[in-house]
């Protein structure tokens, strides 16, 4: 059953929320410090609405620093940056049960429009955020500009890539997971985590708050709406459904997962439909950018079976062929197929976490495949590729994160190309990285469907029109010190109606 207190805290009336929470209400609290230290964000845009987010945290790294009381938060949204042309306003309640986060689902907005918004609590106002709605259903708009990113390890480097992303002309940002990392403080990090490896709700709240204090990340949230999904480090490295990587019992992992999922919801601009139910959370969903593009957003962590033969690279793992093994789960897979089958979009963007293409990392006749990626779940991957080949949803493009490197790969069913996968590198995870690795030539020779590989840091900027999908790989040369410049390392395009990627 949905936790009634959380549901009322998020969606109920003020009176019902306060009654169920049994906490006092501060309608006009007086803060001694700015409660908007974590900035503002927006997300999951539709043609008529948007989610506006903030979290009150005057002492962000120590539980937020809020009293055990519900706080009234005013919000407003306008058609101009000065907020003089207001279109909507209202009040929300930030409750202790949700870490004093606010998720306002604004409806009744005009399609394909930029808006500006702001929150007010007590005597403080938040920064002004900018967001936009999607084009109307069926509208074949001229262009979609977006960027996707993943893997922002706080200790591994500076997030200069986000500084450059904030200066791009984008309609939205897609984050593909590893928004936080769960590990304890390291002695050699560029920046340091606070506290031990995180397991409790308080731990996860503090870790999200630490990451949200980064001014570059805040700026990108402030300028564009986001579509988010998670990978493993939002909970624990390489966890698979209810199976831990280490010696945690199933019960211990599910308790930890429940804490992690709640903190994730509290800190992301997600709709109430994603409100956690204990250790379960609905994250797969579809979002349409008019008739130009549909984003089919997947969750390849929550429903997967355990990695076969362990979670690293393995040679000759027959368990990876087990038809019962799944990375999606049957319900999500059926939903995915139905969503793609019914899609009216010119481009079908499948936003997900781990490498879908089969990549052999060992020269010679034997194959070395990653069991944590789709290669560990061969039956599920074949089902997806067969669906793409037989049902032929228009122009399928897979976007992927996770592996701290850039890849451009054609997805093949037997000899036929059925889609293209663009894999984006990390924002900082892995440190400075490099343009190539010693094994690069061997990887190319073993994988003729692999078009390009690179191990530097950055993000992928995508420009989508009715005629083509273009991916620009935006690279920073270093992250171990701040101030890195940005450049486009390479660009690749897929033409409408013509399978296969080409270098621009």
C-alpha positions as CSV (number, residue, x, y, z in Angstrom):
1,X,0.0,0.0,0.0
2,X,1.1,3.5,-0.7
3,X,2.4,5.1,2.4
4,X,-0.5,7.3,3.3
5,X,1.5,9.9,5.2
6,X,3.8,10.4,2.3
7,X,1.0,10.6,-0.2
8,X,-0.9,13.2,1.8
9,X,2.3,15.1,2.4
10,X,2.8,15.3,-1.3
11,X,-0.7,15.7,-2.7
12,X,-3.3,16.1,0.0
13,X,-4.8,19.3,1.3
14,X,-3.0,21.3,3.9
15,X,-5.4,20.2,6.7
16,X,-5.2,16.6,5.8
17,X,-1.4,16.7,5.5
18,X,-1.0,18.3,8.9
19,X,-3.5,15.9,10.5
20,X,-1.8,12.8,9.2
21,X,1.7,14.1,9.9
22,X,0.9,15.4,13.4
23,X,3.5,18.2,13.2
24,X,3.0,21.9,13.5
25,X,2.7,24.2,10.5
26,X,4.9,27.3,10.2
27,X,3.0,29.4,7.6
28,X,5.5,32.2,7.8
29,X,8.7,30.9,9.4
30,X,11.7,33.1,10.2
31,X,14.9,31.6,8.9
32,X,18.3,32.6,10.3
33,X,20.0,31.2,7.2
34,X,19.0,30.9,3.5
35,X,16.9,27.7,3.2
36,X,17.4,27.6,-0.6
37,X,21.0,26.4,-0.5
38,X,20.2,23.5,-2.8
39,X,18.8,25.7,-5.6
40,X,15.8,25.0,-7.7
41,X,15.0,22.6,-10.5
42,X,12.2,21.5,-12.9
43,X,11.5,18.3,-14.7
44,X,9.3,15.9,-16.5
45,X,7.8,18.5,-18.8
46,X,4.6,17.9,-20.7
47,X,2.8,20.1,-23.3
48,X,0.7,21.7,-20.5
49,X,2.8,21.4,-17.4
50,X,6.0,20.9,-15.5
51,X,7.3,19.9,-12.1
52,X,8.9,22.6,-10.0
53,X,11.3,21.5,-7.3
54,X,13.2,22.8,-4.3
55,X,14.2,21.5,-0.9
56,X,14.5,23.7,2.2
57,X,17.9,23.1,3.8
58,X,19.5,26.0,5.7
59,X,22.1,23.6,7.0
60,X,22.3,21.2,4.0
61,X,25.0,18.8,5.1
62,X,23.5,18.2,8.6
63,X,20.1,16.8,7.8
64,X,19.0,20.1,6.3
65,X,18.8,22.0,9.5
66,X,15.0,22.2,9.5
67,X,12.7,21.8,12.6
68,X,10.3,18.9,12.8
69,X,7.5,21.0,11.3
70,X,5.7,21.5,8.1
71,X,6.6,24.8,6.3
72,X,4.4,26.7,3.9
73,X,6.3,27.5,0.6
74,X,4.9,30.0,-1.9
75,X,5.6,29.5,-5.6
76,X,5.0,31.5,-8.8
77,X,5.6,31.0,-12.5
78,X,5.7,33.7,-15.1
79,X,6.3,34.3,-18.8
80,X,9.4,36.5,-18.2
81,X,12.6,36.4,-16.2
82,X,11.5,39.4,-14.0
83,X,8.3,37.5,-13.1
84,X,6.2,40.5,-14.0
85,X,3.9,38.5,-16.3
86,X,2.7,35.9,-13.8
87,X,0.5,33.0,-15.1
88,X,0.3,30.7,-12.0
89,X,1.0,30.9,-8.3
90,X,0.2,28.9,-5.2
91,X,1.3,27.4,-1.9
92,X,2.9,24.0,-1.2
93,X,3.8,22.4,2.1
94,X,7.4,21.2,2.7
95,X,7.1,18.4,5.3
96,X,9.7,16.5,7.4
97,X,8.5,13.2,5.9
98,X,9.8,14.2,2.5
99,X,13.0,16.0,3.8
100,X,11.3,19.4,3.4
101,X,11.3,19.0,-0.4
102,X,8.6,20.5,-2.6
103,X,7.3,19.0,-5.8
104,X,4.8,21.3,-7.5
105,X,3.0,19.9,-10.5
106,X,1.9,23.0,-12.5
107,X,-0.7,22.5,-15.1
108,X,-2.6,24.7,-17.5
109,X,0.5,26.2,-19.2
110,X,0.9,26.9,-22.9
111,X,2.7,24.4,-25.0
112,X,6.2,24.9,-26.3
113,X,6.9,27.9,-24.2
114,X,9.7,29.1,-21.8
115,X,8.7,30.1,-18.3
116,X,10.4,31.4,-15.2
117,X,9.6,30.4,-11.6
118,X,10.6,31.2,-8.0
119,X,9.9,29.9,-4.5
120,X,9.5,31.9,-1.2
121,X,9.7,30.6,2.3
122,X,9.6,32.9,5.3
123,X,11.8,35.9,4.6
124,X,13.8,34.3,1.8
125,X,13.3,33.8,-1.9
126,X,14.9,31.2,-4.1
127,X,16.9,31.9,-7.3
128,X,14.8,32.3,-10.4
129,X,14.7,29.2,-12.4
130,X,13.9,28.8,-16.1
131,X,11.9,26.0,-17.6
132,X,9.8,25.1,-20.6
133,X,6.9,23.0,-21.7
134,X,6.9,20.4,-24.5
135,X,5.4,21.1,-27.9
136,X,1.7,20.1,-28.4
137,X,0.9,16.5,-29.2
138,X,1.3,15.9,-32.9
139,X,3.2,19.1,-33.6
140,X,6.2,18.5,-35.9
141,X,8.4,21.2,-34.5
142,X,11.6,22.3,-36.3
143,X,14.2,21.2,-33.8
144,X,15.0,19.7,-30.4
145,X,18.2,20.5,-28.7
146,X,19.1,18.5,-25.6
147,X,22.1,17.1,-23.8
148,X,22.6,13.9,-21.8
149,X,25.0,13.2,-19.0
150,X,25.8,10.7,-16.2
151,X,28.3,9.7,-13.6
152,X,29.2,12.7,-11.5
153,X,31.5,11.4,-8.7
154,X,32.1,14.2,-6.3
155,X,35.6,13.1,-5.2
156,X,36.8,12.2,-8.7
157,X,36.9,15.7,-10.2
158,X,35.4,19.1,-10.8
159,X,32.1,19.4,-12.7
160,X,33.4,21.9,-15.2
161,X,31.4,20.2,-18.0
162,X,28.2,21.4,-16.3
163,X,29.5,25.0,-16.4
164,X,29.7,24.6,-20.2
165,X,26.4,22.8,-20.5
166,X,24.7,25.7,-18.7
167,X,25.9,28.0,-21.6
168,X,24.4,25.7,-24.3
169,X,21.1,26.5,-26.0
170,X,19.1,23.5,-24.9
171,X,15.5,22.6,-24.5
172,X,16.1,20.0,-21.8
173,X,18.7,17.7,-20.1
174,X,18.5,14.0,-19.7
175,X,20.5,12.4,-16.8
176,X,21.1,8.7,-17.1
177,X,22.2,7.8,-13.6
178,X,25.0,7.8,-11.0
179,X,23.8,11.2,-9.8
180,X,25.5,10.5,-6.5
181,X,28.0,7.9,-5.3
182,X,27.5,6.0,-2.1
183,X,31.1,5.4,-1.0
184,X,32.8,6.7,2.1
185,X,35.3,9.6,2.2
186,X,38.6,8.9,0.3
187,X,41.9,10.4,1.3
188,X,42.9,11.2,-2.3
189,X,39.8,12.8,-3.7
190,X,39.7,16.2,-5.4
191,X,36.8,16.9,-3.1
192,X,35.8,14.8,-0.1
193,X,32.6,12.9,0.7
194,X,31.3,13.5,4.2
195,X,30.8,10.5,6.5
196,X,30.8,6.7,5.9
197,X,29.4,4.7,3.1
198,X,25.8,5.7,3.1
199,X,23.0,3.3,4.1
200,X,20.4,5.3,6.1
201,X,17.8,7.8,5.0
202,X,19.8,10.5,6.8
203,X,23.0,9.4,5.0
204,X,21.4,9.5,1.6
205,X,19.8,12.9,2.2
206,X,23.1,14.4,3.3
207,X,24.9,12.9,0.2
208,X,22.3,14.3,-2.2
209,X,22.6,17.7,-0.4
210,X,26.4,17.6,-0.8
211,X,26.2,17.0,-4.5
212,X,23.4,19.6,-4.9
213,X,25.7,22.3,-3.4
214,X,27.9,22.3,-6.5
215,X,27.2,25.7,-8.2
216,X,27.7,24.3,-11.7
217,X,25.2,21.5,-11.2
218,X,22.7,24.0,-9.7
219,X,23.1,26.3,-12.7
220,X,22.2,23.6,-15.2
221,X,19.1,22.6,-13.1
222,X,18.2,26.3,-12.9
223,X,18.4,26.8,-16.7
224,X,16.7,23.7,-18.1
225,X,14.1,21.1,-17.3
226,X,15.5,17.7,-16.6
227,X,14.4,14.1,-17.3
228,X,16.1,11.8,-14.8
229,X,16.7,8.1,-14.3
230,X,19.1,6.2,-12.0
231,X,21.7,3.6,-12.2
232,X,23.4,1.7,-9.4
233,X,25.3,4.2,-7.3
234,X,22.2,6.0,-6.2
235,X,21.8,2.9,-4.0
236,X,24.9,0.6,-4.1
237,X,27.5,-0.3,-6.7
238,X,26.3,-3.0,-9.2
239,X,23.2,-4.0,-7.1
240,X,20.8,-6.1,-9.1
241,X,17.1,-5.9,-8.1
242,X,17.1,-7.2,-4.5
243,X,20.6,-8.7,-4.7
244,X,23.6,-6.8,-3.3
245,X,27.1,-6.8,-4.7
246,X,28.6,-7.6,-1.3
247,X,27.5,-9.6,1.7
248,X,24.3,-7.6,2.5
249,X,21.3,-9.8,3.1
250,X,18.2,-9.3,0.9
251,X,16.4,-7.6,3.8
252,X,19.3,-5.3,4.5
253,X,19.6,-4.3,0.8
254,X,15.8,-3.7,0.5
255,X,15.9,-1.5,3.6
256,X,18.9,0.4,2.1
257,X,17.1,0.6,-1.2
258,X,14.0,2.0,0.4
259,X,16.1,4.8,2.1
260,X,17.9,5.5,-1.2
261,X,14.7,5.6,-3.3
262,X,13.0,8.0,-0.9
263,X,16.0,10.4,-0.9
264,X,16.2,10.2,-4.7
265,X,12.6,11.2,-5.0
266,X,13.0,14.0,-2.5
267,X,15.9,15.5,-4.4
268,X,14.7,15.1,-8.0
269,X,12.0,17.1,-10.0
270,X,9.7,14.0,-10.3
271,X,5.9,13.7,-10.3
272,X,3.9,12.1,-7.6
273,X,3.5,9.1,-9.8
274,X,7.2,8.3,-8.9
275,X,6.6,8.6,-5.1
276,X,8.3,5.5,-3.5
277,X,6.3,2.7,-2.0
278,X,8.8,1.3,0.5
279,X,11.6,-0.3,-1.6
280,X,9.7,0.2,-4.9
281,X,9.6,3.2,-7.1
282,X,8.0,3.8,-10.5
283,X,10.6,5.5,-12.7
284,X,10.1,4.1,-16.2
285,X,7.9,6.5,-18.2
286,X,7.5,8.2,-21.6
287,X,7.7,11.9,-22.5
288,X,6.9,13.4,-25.9
289,X,8.5,16.4,-27.6
290,X,5.6,17.0,-29.9
291,X,5.7,14.6,-32.9
292,X,9.4,15.0,-33.3
293,X,10.8,12.8,-30.5
294,X,9.5,10.4,-27.8
295,X,11.7,9.7,-24.8
296,X,11.2,6.2,-23.5
297,X,12.9,6.2,-20.1
298,X,14.0,2.9,-18.7
299,X,15.1,1.5,-15.3
300,X,17.6,-1.3,-15.7
301,X,18.4,-1.7,-12.0
302,X,15.2,-2.2,-9.9
303,X,13.8,-5.2,-11.8
304,X,16.9,-7.1,-13.0
305,X,17.9,-10.6,-12.0
306,X,21.4,-11.1,-10.5
307,X,24.3,-10.7,-12.8
308,X,25.4,-14.1,-14.2
309,X,28.9,-15.4,-13.3
310,X,29.5,-12.3,-11.2
311,X,29.3,-8.6,-12.3
312,X,32.6,-8.1,-14.1
313,X,33.8,-9.1,-17.6
314,X,33.6,-12.9,-18.2
315,X,34.7,-15.3,-20.9
316,X,32.3,-18.1,-21.8
317,X,29.5,-17.4,-19.3
318,X,26.7,-19.7,-20.5
319,X,24.4,-18.3,-17.7
320,X,24.2,-15.0,-19.7
321,X,22.1,-16.9,-22.2
322,X,19.5,-18.0,-19.6
323,X,16.0,-17.0,-21.0
324,X,14.9,-16.3,-17.4
325,X,17.6,-13.7,-16.9
326,X,16.2,-10.2,-17.3
327,X,17.5,-6.6,-17.1
328,X,14.1,-5.0,-17.5
329,X,11.6,-7.3,-15.9
330,X,8.6,-8.6,-17.8
331,X,6.2,-5.7,-16.9
332,X,8.6,-3.0,-17.9
333,X,9.6,-4.8,-21.1
334,X,5.9,-5.2,-22.1
335,X,5.4,-1.5,-21.3
336,X,8.4,-0.6,-23.4
337,X,7.2,-2.5,-26.4
338,X,3.8,-1.1,-26.2
339,X,5.1,2.5,-25.8
340,X,7.4,2.1,-28.8
341,X,4.7,0.4,-30.9
342,X,2.2,3.2,-30.3
343,X,4.7,6.0,-30.7
344,X,3.8,8.7,-33.3
345,X,7.3,10.2,-33.0
346,X,9.7,10.7,-35.8
347,X,12.6,9.7,-33.4
348,X,12.3,7.2,-30.6
349,X,14.9,7.9,-28.0
350,X,15.4,5.1,-25.5
351,X,17.1,6.6,-22.4
352,X,18.7,4.0,-20.3
353,X,21.7,3.2,-18.2
354,X,24.1,0.4,-19.4
355,X,25.7,-0.5,-22.7
356,X,23.2,-2.4,-24.9
357,X,25.5,-3.3,-27.7
358,X,27.5,-6.5,-27.5
359,X,31.1,-5.5,-27.1
360,X,33.8,-8.1,-27.0
361,X,36.8,-6.9,-25.0
362,X,39.1,-9.8,-25.7
363,X,41.1,-10.3,-28.9
364,X,40.8,-13.7,-30.6
365,X,38.0,-16.2,-30.9
366,X,36.9,-16.0,-27.2
367,X,34.5,-13.3,-26.1
368,X,34.9,-11.3,-22.9
369,X,31.6,-9.6,-22.1
370,X,30.4,-7.4,-19.2
371,X,27.9,-9.2,-17.1
372,X,26.6,-5.9,-15.6
373,X,25.6,-4.7,-19.0
374,X,23.0,-6.0,-21.5
375,X,25.5,-8.7,-22.5
376,X,24.8,-10.4,-19.2
377,X,21.1,-10.6,-20.1
378,X,21.3,-11.9,-23.7
379,X,17.7,-13.1,-23.9
380,X,16.3,-9.7,-23.0
381,X,18.6,-7.9,-25.4
382,X,17.6,-10.2,-28.2
383,X,13.9,-9.6,-27.4
384,X,14.5,-5.8,-27.7
385,X,16.5,-6.0,-30.9
386,X,14.0,-8.4,-32.5
387,X,11.2,-6.0,-31.6
388,X,13.1,-3.1,-33.2
389,X,13.7,-5.2,-36.3
390,X,10.2,-6.6,-36.7
391,X,7.9,-3.8,-35.4
392,X,10.2,-1.1,-36.7
393,X,9.4,1.9,-34.5
394,X,10.6,5.0,-36.3
395,X,14.3,5.8,-36.0
396,X,15.3,4.1,-32.6
397,X,18.2,5.8,-30.8
398,X,19.5,4.4,-27.6
399,X,21.3,6.8,-25.2
400,X,23.5,5.3,-22.5
401,X,25.7,6.3,-19.6
402,X,27.5,4.2,-16.9
403,X,30.9,3.3,-18.2
404,X,32.8,6.6,-18.1
405,X,33.6,6.6,-21.8
406,X,32.2,7.6,-25.1
407,X,31.0,5.0,-27.7
408,X,29.2,5.2,-31.0
409,X,27.7,1.8,-32.0
410,X,25.2,0.4,-34.5
411,X,22.8,-2.1,-32.9
412,X,22.5,-5.1,-35.1
413,X,20.1,-8.0,-35.3
414,X,22.1,-10.7,-37.2
415,X,23.5,-8.5,-40.0
416,X,20.8,-5.9,-40.1
417,X,21.2,-2.5,-38.3
418,X,18.1,-1.9,-36.2
419,X,19.2,1.1,-34.3
420,X,22.1,3.3,-33.1
421,X,23.5,3.6,-29.5
422,X,25.2,6.8,-28.3
423,X,27.1,6.2,-25.1
424,X,28.1,9.2,-23.1
425,X,31.1,9.5,-20.8
426,X,31.1,10.7,-17.2
427,X,31.0,14.2,-15.9
428,X,33.9,13.5,-13.6
429,X,34.0,9.8,-12.6
430,X,37.3,8.2,-13.4
431,X,39.3,11.3,-13.2
432,X,40.8,13.1,-16.3
433,X,40.5,10.1,-18.6
434,X,42.3,9.9,-22.0
435,X,41.6,10.1,-25.7
436,X,42.3,6.4,-26.2
437,X,43.4,3.4,-24.2
438,X,46.1,0.8,-25.0
439,X,43.3,-1.7,-25.9
440,X,41.5,0.6,-28.3
441,X,42.8,-0.9,-31.6
442,X,42.0,-4.4,-30.4
443,X,38.4,-3.4,-29.4
444,X,37.8,-2.0,-32.8
445,X,39.0,-5.1,-34.5
446,X,36.8,-7.3,-32.4
447,X,33.7,-5.2,-32.9
448,X,33.0,-4.0,-36.4
449,X,29.7,-2.4,-35.3
450,X,31.7,-0.1,-33.0
451,X,32.3,3.2,-34.9
452,X,34.1,5.3,-32.3
453,X,35.5,5.2,-28.7
454,X,36.9,7.8,-26.4
455,X,37.6,7.9,-22.6
456,X,37.6,11.7,-21.9
457,X,35.1,13.5,-19.7
458,X,32.1,15.6,-20.8
459,X,28.6,15.1,-22.2
460,X,26.7,14.6,-25.4
461,X,24.8,17.4,-27.1
462,X,22.0,16.3,-29.5
463,X,20.3,18.2,-32.2
464,X,17.2,16.5,-33.6
465,X,15.3,17.6,-36.7
466,X,12.8,15.8,-38.9
467,X,15.6,14.9,-41.3
468,X,18.4,13.9,-38.9
469,X,19.7,13.1,-35.4
470,X,23.1,14.6,-34.6
471,X,25.2,13.8,-31.6
472,X,28.1,16.1,-30.7
473,X,30.6,14.6,-28.2
474,X,31.5,17.6,-26.0
475,X,34.9,17.0,-24.2
476,X,36.8,18.6,-21.4
477,X,40.5,17.7,-21.3
478,X,40.8,17.5,-17.5
479,X,38.7,17.4,-14.3
480,X,41.3,17.1,-11.6
481,X,41.6,20.9,-11.6
482,X,38.9,23.5,-12.4
483,X,38.7,25.7,-15.5
484,X,38.9,23.2,-18.3
485,X,37.8,24.4,-21.8
486,X,35.2,22.6,-23.8
487,X,35.4,21.3,-27.4
488,X,33.5,19.1,-29.7
489,X,35.7,16.0,-30.1
490,X,33.5,14.4,-32.9
491,X,30.0,14.5,-34.3
492,X,27.8,11.7,-35.7
493,X,24.5,11.6,-37.5
494,X,21.6,9.3,-38.2
495,X,19.4,10.2,-41.2
496,X,15.6,9.8,-40.9
497,X,14.5,6.5,-42.3
498,X,18.1,5.2,-42.9
499,X,19.5,2.8,-40.3
500,X,23.1,3.3,-39.3
501,X,25.3,6.1,-38.0
502,X,27.7,8.2,-40.0
503,X,30.5,10.5,-39.0
504,X,29.6,14.2,-39.7
